[in-house]
């Protein structure tokens, strides 16, 4: 059973085979309908082990499959098939050759992966297990996405606070020595949204002949000729033809039933395939690495301290901002660098205003400032 993914103008068809001969024959069939060999790739599996798979798939199979635009569940299934010694054929076909290519692969014995996965599970294979969490608790490809924050420089007191921040985030701190450099790689995931054909089954019409007994009553006429002898004793009349040869015949006839059959078309049953296009919103999440700079140097106004950073973590959009004298001065629109950007919808002049994070005294259900309302507005 072949599967299809679509990205761009062409479609990628994938099909799994148990033997290389079957995969090569399928590639030959694709070539006969105009799919060049440069657009067909056959991935060879391992040495045919039939034991149950472990959670960690061989890296080589993942390297082979990473370029295929497939869901994670299908990628795991194909990796398991390759581990068991199968062969994976993938081909990029144009829209015009798509249906013929599917038929060619099915005709050459492409494996029904749903049935094969069911057999593997019955023998102990656990199948695809979606993982949650971050770092190594996700998939193998995500293992390198854990960031390493740099421990800020400073005195003993600052070091204690920085260590607490590292403990809160679960990150590893690195103490820089003079002349050393340390970098944090910034990772970002991108999502490719495509589509694939999923078989919902086939509808097949098959005609066959049945015989049904029929019966009907028919009235038949049956003629019978009987020879009657009657004894008589009378004189010969003048009109009698005495001593002449005579023959009298009577034919018996009977009616026999006959059956004639006429074939008529009583109904036509056919298949009609229609296509409907619908727009579907596909939602997912992508991850990216954010680097937070904690500059605890004092006296130069170079950045915000640990307290401001801790407050920033707890500030959420639409929180009410309250001055030290208890007067509300606005609502959080979002954080922008070292400042809180206030929503203009709650501003008396209809404009955005900014509040430095260093003014934040504490954060609970609201953001409380160290400055009075008059002092805050004077800085606007």
C-alpha positions in Angstrom: 0.0 0.0 0.0 1.6 3.2 -1.1 1.4 6.5 0.8 1.7 10.0 -0.5 2.9 13.4 0.8 2.5 16.6 -1.1 4.8 19.6 -0.9 5.0 22.1 -3.7 4.0 21.1 -7.3 5.0 17.4 -7.1 3.9 14.5 -4.9 6.2 12.1 -3.0 5.0 8.5 -2.9 6.4 6.1 -0.4 5.9 2.3 -0.5 7.4 -0.5 1.5 8.6 -3.8 0.0 9.9 -7.0 1.6 12.4 -7.8 -1.1 14.7 -5.8 -3.3 13.4 -7.5 -6.4 9.9 -6.3 -5.7 11.2 -2.7 -5.1 13.2 -2.8 -8.3 10.2 -4.1 -10.3 8.1 -1.3 -8.9 10.8 1.2 -9.9 10.8 -0.3 -13.4 7.0 0.2 -13.6 7.4 3.8 -12.5 10.0 4.3 -15.3 7.5 2.8 -17.8 5.0 5.6 -17.1 7.5 8.4 -17.3 8.9 8.7 -13.8 12.7 8.9 -14.2 15.1 6.8 -12.1 16.6 10.0 -10.9 13.4 10.7 -9.1 13.2 7.3 -7.5 15.1 6.3 -4.4 15.3 2.8 -2.8 16.4 2.6 0.8 17.8 -0.8 1.9 17.2 -2.0 5.4 19.3 -4.1 7.8 19.9 -7.9 7.8 16.3 -9.1 8.3 16.0 -9.5 12.0 12.5 -10.2 13.2 12.9 -9.5 16.9 10.9 -6.8 18.6 12.3 -3.2 18.2 13.5 -1.1 21.1 12.6 2.5 21.6 15.9 3.7 20.1 15.9 3.3 16.3 19.2 2.9 14.4 20.5 6.4 13.5 21.3 5.4 10.0 17.6 4.8 9.2 16.7 8.2 10.6 19.3 9.8 8.4 17.8 8.1 5.4 14.3 9.1 6.3 14.9 12.7 7.5 14.5 14.2 4.0 11.1 12.6 3.5 8.1 14.8 4.4 6.3 12.3 6.6 4.5 12.3 10.0 6.5 11.0 12.9 4.3 8.0 13.2 5.0 6.9 9.6 8.7 7.7 10.0 8.9 5.3 13.0 7.0 2.6 11.2 9.3 2.8 8.1 12.4 2.8 10.4 11.1 -0.4 12.0 10.5 -2.0 8.6 14.0 -1.1 7.5 15.4 -2.4 10.8 13.7 -5.7 10.0 15.4 -5.9 6.5 12.8 -4.4 4.2 13.1 -1.9 1.4 11.6 1.6 1.2 10.9 3.1 -2.2 10.2 6.8 -2.5 9.4 8.6 -5.7 8.6 12.2 -6.7 5.8 12.1 -9.3 3.9 14.8 -11.2 0.2 15.2 -10.7 -0.5 13.7 -14.2 1.2 10.4 -13.2 0.0 10.2 -9.7 -2.8 7.7 -10.0 -0.9 5.5 -12.4 2.1 5.5 -10.1 -0.1 4.4 -7.1 -1.6 1.6 -9.2 1.9 0.5 -10.3 3.2 0.3 -6.8 0.2 -1.6 -5.5 0.4 -4.0 -8.4 4.0 -4.9 -7.5 3.0 -5.9 -4.0 3.6 -2.8 -1.8 3.1 -3.8 1.8 0.0 -2.8 3.7 1.7 -0.9 6.5 -1.4 -0.9 8.7 -1.6 -4.7 8.7 2.2 -5.0 9.1 2.2 -2.7 12.1 -0.5 -4.8 13.7 1.6 -7.9 13.2 4.7 -6.2 14.7 2.7 -5.1 17.7 1.5 -8.6 18.4 5.1 -9.7 18.5 6.1 -7.0 21.0 6.8 -3.8 19.0 5.6 -0.8 21.0 5.1 1.4 17.9 5.3 5.2 17.9 5.1 6.7 21.3 4.6 10.5 21.3 6.9 12.1 23.8 6.3 15.2 25.9 8.7 17.6 27.7 11.9 19.2 26.5 15.5 18.3 25.7 16.3 14.7 25.8 12.8 13.7 26.9 11.5 14.5 23.4 12.7 12.9 20.2 16.3 12.3 19.2 16.3 15.2 16.9 15.4 17.5 19.8 18.2 16.4 22.1 20.5 19.2 21.1 17.9 22.0 21.8 18.7 22.5 25.5 20.2 25.9 26.0 23.1 26.6 28.4 22.7 30.0 30.2 25.9 31.7 31.1 26.4 32.5 34.8 26.8 36.3 35.3 30.0 37.7 36.7 30.0 39.4 40.1 30.7 39.1 43.8 29.7 36.4 46.2 26.3 37.8 46.8 25.5 38.0 43.1 26.9 34.5 42.6 24.5 33.2 45.1 21.5 34.8 43.4 22.6 33.7 40.0 23.0 30.1 41.3 19.4 30.3 42.6 18.2 31.4 39.2 20.0 28.6 37.6 18.5 26.1 40.0 15.1 27.5 39.2 15.5 27.0 35.5 17.3 23.7 35.7 20.1 25.1 33.5 23.9 24.4 33.8 26.0 27.4 34.7 29.5 28.0 33.3 32.0 30.2 35.1 34.1 32.1 32.6 37.8 32.6 33.2 39.8 35.5 31.9 40.4 35.3 28.2 37.7 32.6 27.7 34.6 32.9 25.5 31.3 31.0 25.9 28.5 31.0 23.5 24.9 29.8 23.6 23.6 28.4 20.3 20.1 29.8 19.4 17.9 27.2 17.9 14.7 27.8 16.0 12.2 25.3 14.6 10.4 25.9 11.4 7.2 24.1 10.3 6.6 22.8 6.9 2.9 22.4 6.2 2.0 20.0 3.4 -0.4 17.2 2.8 -0.5 13.5 2.1 -3.0 11.1 0.7 -4.5 8.7 3.2 -6.4 5.7 1.9 -9.9 5.4 3.3 -10.5 2.1 1.6 -11.7 0.9 -1.8 -15.2 0.5 -3.2 -15.3 -2.5 -5.6 -18.2 -3.6 -7.8 -18.2 -7.3 -8.8 -20.9 -8.9 -10.9 -21.8 -12.6 -10.8 -24.6 -14.9 -12.1 -27.2 -16.5 -9.8 -29.9 -18.9 -10.9 -33.4 -18.5 -9.4 -36.0 -21.3 -9.9 -39.3 -20.0 -11.5 -42.5 -21.9 -12.0 -45.9 -21.3 -13.6 -49.0 -23.5 -14.3 -49.9 -24.1 -18.0 -53.0 -25.9 -19.3 -52.0 -28.4 -21.9 -54.3 -30.2 -24.4 -53.7 -33.9 -25.0 -55.4 -35.8 -27.9 -55.9 -39.5 -27.8 -57.0 -41.9 -30.6 -58.9 -45.0 -29.4 -59.9 -48.0 -31.5 -63.4 -49.1 -30.8 -64.8 -52.5 -31.8 -68.6 -52.9 -31.9 -70.2 -56.3 -32.8 -72.9 -55.9 -35.5 -75.1 -58.3 -37.5 -77.0 -56.7 -40.4 -77.3 -57.2 -44.2 -75.0 -55.3 -46.6 -76.7 -52.3 -47.9 -76.5 -51.2 -51.5 -74.3 -48.2 -50.7 -71.8 -50.2 -48.8 -68.4 -50.5 -50.4 -68.1 -54.2 -49.8 -64.8 -55.9 -50.4 -62.8 -52.7 -51.0 -59.5 -51.6 -49.4 -60.0 -48.7 -47.0 -57.6 -46.8 -44.7 -58.8 -44.6 -41.8 -56.2 -42.4 -40.0 -56.5 -40.2 -37.0 -53.5 -38.3 -35.7 -52.9 -37.8 -32.0 -51.6 -34.3 -31.0 -50.5 -33.1 -27.6 -49.4 -29.7 -26.4 -45.9 -29.5 -24.9 -44.7 -26.6 -22.7 -41.9 -24.5 -24.1 -39.7 -21.9 -22.3 -38.3 -18.9 -24.1 -36.1 -16.4 -22.2 -35.4 -12.8 -23.0 -32.6 -10.8 -21.4 -33.3 -7.3 -20.5 -31.3 -4.6 -18.7 -33.1 -3.8 -15.5 -30.6 -1.6 -13.7 -27.2 0.0 -14.1 -24.8 0.2 -11.1 -21.6 2.2 -11.6 -18.9 4.1 -9.6 -18.4 7.8 -9.9 -15.5 9.4 -8.2 -15.8 13.1 -7.2 -13.3 15.4 -5.6 -14.0 18.1 -3.1 -11.5 20.7 -2.0 -11.7 22.1 1.5 -9.6 24.4 3.5 -8.4 23.2 6.8 -6.4 25.1 9.4 -3.4 23.1 10.6 -2.0 24.2 14.0 1.1 23.2 15.7 3.9 24.7 17.8 7.5 25.5 16.9 10.2 26.1 19.5 13.0 28.6 19.6 15.8 29.4 22.0 15.5 32.7 23.9 18.6 34.0 25.6 18.0 36.1 28.7 20.8 38.5 29.7 21.2 39.0 33.4 23.6 41.9 33.9 24.1 42.5 37.6 26.8 45.1 37.3 25.9 48.2 39.3 26.7 51.9 38.9 26.7 52.0 35.1 23.0 51.5 34.3 24.0 48.7 31.9 21.0 46.5 32.4 18.3 45.3 34.8 19.2 43.4 38.0 18.0 40.0 39.2 15.0 41.4 41.0 13.7 43.0 37.8 14.4 39.8 35.8 12.5 37.8 38.4 9.6 40.2 38.2 9.6 40.1 34.4 9.1 36.3 34.5 5.8 36.8 36.4 4.4 39.8 34.5 1.7 38.7 32.1 -0.3 40.6 29.5 -3.3 42.6 30.6 -2.1 42.8 34.2 -3.1 46.1 35.9 -0.2 48.4 36.8 -0.7 50.1 40.2 1.5 53.0 41.5 3.0 53.1 45.0 0.2 55.4 46.1 -2.4 52.8 45.0 -3.5 54.6 41.9 -3.8 52.5 38.7 -1.8 53.9 35.9 -2.5 51.4 33.1 -2.6 47.9 31.8 0.3 45.7 30.6 0.3 45.3 26.8 3.5 43.3 26.7 7.2 43.4 27.7 9.5 45.2 25.4 13.1 44.8 26.4 13.7 46.3 29.9 10.3 48.1 29.8 6.7 47.4 30.3 4.6 48.7 27.4 1.2 49.9 28.6 -1.9 49.3 26.5 -3.1 52.5 24.8 -6.7 51.3 25.2 -6.4 52.0 29.0 -4.3 55.2 28.6 -6.1 58.5 29.1 -4.4 60.1 26.1 -4.9 56.9 23.9 -1.1 56.4 23.6 1.3 53.7 24.6 3.5 54.5 27.6 6.5 52.7 29.0 7.4 51.8 32.6 11.0 50.6 33.4 11.3 47.2 35.0 13.5 48.8 37.7 10.4 50.6 39.0 8.6 47.3 39.8 8.3 46.6 43.5 6.5 43.3 43.4 4.2 41.3 41.2 1.1 39.4 42.4 -2.2 39.6 40.7 -1.1 43.1 39.7 2.1 44.9 39.0 3.0 47.2 41.9 5.5 50.1 41.3 7.9 51.8 43.6 6.9 55.2 42.0 3.8 57.2 42.6 1.4 57.8 39.8 2.6 61.4 39.5 6.2 60.3 39.3 5.4 57.7 36.7 3.4 60.1 34.5 6.1 62.8 34.9 8.6 60.4 33.2 6.2 59.9 30.2 
